[in-house]
Amino acid sequence: MSPMFRPAPAWSKVSFSVPDSWKAGRIWGRGNYNFANNSSPNACLTGGCNGGLQCNRNTGTGVPSATVAEFTFEGPGFQDWYDVLLVDGYNLL
């Protein structure tokens, strides 16, 4: 399993650390996925990704509908920022 993708049971909490050099990123939930024989965005019922398990940096990230959290560290004025987006709907309750 990729270090960038860890399945979690419903209603659970997941914590992780990032290196000090990490400046920005996106996190979103995926639902009902099967990557065994499928690397396309439809490997997930919701929150799929171009590239399957690991998103392809060159062809985009999540496929709508998705609930996305974006983080920026040490942005303008050395402030940290986050926002939560509902991209063409939502996939988390």
C-alpha positions in Angstrom: 0.0 0.0 0.0 1.3 3.4 -0.9 2.5 5.7 2.0 0.3 8.3 0.3 -2.9 6.3 0.6 -4.1 4.5 3.7 -7.6 3.1 3.9 -9.4 3.9 7.1 -12.6 2.5 8.6 -15.7 4.7 8.5 -16.0 7.3 11.3 -12.3 6.8 12.2 -9.5 9.3 12.7 -6.2 9.3 10.8 -3.1 11.3 11.7 0.1 11.7 9.8 3.2 13.7 9.7 4.8 15.6 6.8 8.4 16.8 6.4 9.2 20.4 7.3 9.9 21.0 3.6 6.3 20.1 2.7 4.6 23.4 1.7 1.2 22.5 0.3 -1.1 19.6 -0.5 -4.6 18.2 -0.9 -6.4 15.4 0.9 -9.7 13.9 0.0 -11.8 10.9 0.9 -12.4 8.0 -1.4 -15.2 5.5 -1.2 -15.8 1.9 -2.3 -12.5 1.5 -4.1 -10.9 -1.5 -5.8 -7.4 -1.0 -7.2 -6.7 -4.7 -7.8 -7.4 -4.6 -11.6 -8.2 -1.0 -12.2 -6.0 2.1 -12.3 -8.6 4.5 -13.8 -10.5 7.2 -11.9 -13.5 4.9 -11.7 -11.6 2.5 -9.4 -13.4 4.4 -6.7 -17.2 4.9 -6.5 -16.5 8.4 -5.1 -13.3 10.5 -4.9 -11.5 8.7 -7.7 -8.2 10.0 -9.1 -6.6 10.2 -12.5 -3.9 7.5 -12.1 -5.9 5.2 -9.8 -4.2 4.5 -6.4 -1.5 7.2 -6.8 -2.8 10.3 -8.6 -1.0 11.3 -11.8 0.7 14.6 -11.3 0.5 15.4 -15.0 -3.2 14.7 -15.7 -4.9 16.1 -12.6 -5.9 15.0 -9.2 -9.3 14.1 -7.8 -12.4 13.4 -10.0 -15.6 15.1 -8.8 -17.6 14.7 -6.8 -15.2 15.0 -3.9 -14.7 16.6 -0.5 -11.2 18.1 -0.6 -9.0 19.7 2.1 -6.2 21.9 0.9 -3.3 23.0 3.0 -0.6 25.7 2.5 2.2 26.1 5.0 4.3 29.2 5.3 2.2 31.0 2.7 2.1 34.9 2.3 3.3 36.5 5.6 4.5 33.0 6.7 1.0 32.1 7.6 -0.6 28.6 7.3 -3.8 28.3 5.4 -6.4 25.6 4.9 -9.7 25.3 3.1 -12.3 22.6 2.6 -13.9 22.4 -0.9 -17.0 20.6 -2.1 -16.1 19.9 -5.7 -19.2 19.4 -7.8 -20.9 17.9 -4.8 -19.5 16.0 -1.8 -18.6 12.4 -1.0 -18.2 12.5 2.8 -20.9 12.7 5.4 
